[in-house]
Amino acid sequence: MRQAMIYYQDDLAGILFETDDGEYEFAYDKEYVKSFPERFLTFTMPVSEKKVLI
């Protein structure tokens, strides 16, 4: 499984994962969720502790 660290400006926003099936999931970093609950990356991915299939 490959993964990439995603940053918003200088802050780690979360991790993008490629699954073994070739799908992608994104999970916001827990510290990012606490510090920036209103600073979402896209309108379709509000800040949340849940993984999102994209």
Contacts in CASP RR format, 6 or more apart in sequence:
PFRMAT RR
TARGET T0000
AUTHOR 0000-0000-0000
METHOD contacts of the structure
MODEL  1
MRQAMIYYQDDLAGILFETDDGEYEFAYDKEYVKSFPERFLTFTMPVSEK
KVLI
1 17 0 8 1.000
1 18 0 8 1.000
1 19 0 8 1.000
1 20 0 8 1.000
2 17 0 8 1.000
2 18 0 8 1.000
3 15 0 8 1.000
3 16 0 8 1.000
3 17 0 8 1.000
3 18 0 8 1.000
4 15 0 8 1.000
4 16 0 8 1.000
5 12 0 8 1.000
5 14 0 8 1.000
5 15 0 8 1.000
6 12 0 8 1.000
6 13 0 8 1.000
6 14 0 8 1.000
6 15 0 8 1.000
6 16 0 8 1.000
6 26 0 8 1.000
6 41 0 8 1.000
7 13 0 8 1.000
8 32 0 8 1.000
8 36 0 8 1.000
8 39 0 8 1.000
8 41 0 8 1.000
11 32 0 8 1.000
11 35 0 8 1.000
11 36 0 8 1.000
12 29 0 8 1.000
12 31 0 8 1.000
12 32 0 8 1.000
13 28 0 8 1.000
13 29 0 8 1.000
13 32 0 8 1.000
13 41 0 8 1.000
14 26 0 8 1.000
14 27 0 8 1.000
14 28 0 8 1.000
14 29 0 8 1.000
14 32 0 8 1.000
15 26 0 8 1.000
15 27 0 8 1.000
15 29 0 8 1.000
16 24 0 8 1.000
16 25 0 8 1.000
16 26 0 8 1.000
17 24 0 8 1.000
17 25 0 8 1.000
17 26 0 8 1.000
17 27 0 8 1.000
18 24 0 8 1.000
19 25 0 8 1.000
23 53 0 8 1.000
24 53 0 8 1.000
24 54 0 8 1.000
25 51 0 8 1.000
25 52 0 8 1.000
25 53 0 8 1.000
25 54 0 8 1.000
26 45 0 8 1.000
26 51 0 8 1.000
26 52 0 8 1.000
26 54 0 8 1.000
27 50 0 8 1.000
27 51 0 8 1.000
27 52 0 8 1.000
28 47 0 8 1.000
28 48 0 8 1.000
28 49 0 8 1.000
30 49 0 8 1.000
32 39 0 8 1.000
32 47 0 8 1.000
33 47 0 8 1.000
33 48 0 8 1.000
33 49 0 8 1.000
36 47 0 8 1.000
37 47 0 8 1.000
38 47 0 8 1.000
39 47 0 8 1.000
40 46 0 8 1.000
40 47 0 8 1.000
45 52 0 8 1.000
45 54 0 8 1.000
END
